[in-house]
């Protein structure tokens, strides 16, 4: 493997490093320019009160409600 300092390839490595640094600086500038202040988000408040009709439905629900299907009397 040849030494990049002796073969004159070092300028390619320096250009690559400089281009990466320039790209990083450009991205930093772009994010600071286009970064808008976050909008204030209003806290949502949900209605936690249950209505009386829902409470009545819970009490009147039968544990053995009629189903659409009928089971066989005898298991085979």
C-alpha angles and dihedrals in degrees: 000000000000124000109250091213092060099040096051094246093120092090089060090054091047091049090050091050092046092049091052091050092048091050091050091051092049092051090049091051092046093052093049093048098046098035104110123199110266113257117248108255117212115228111245118229117202125205106253096178114107118221121237092243091060092050091050091051092053092051095046096049110115119223091220102046117177111266131208092240128060121216120226117258093223124044114222 
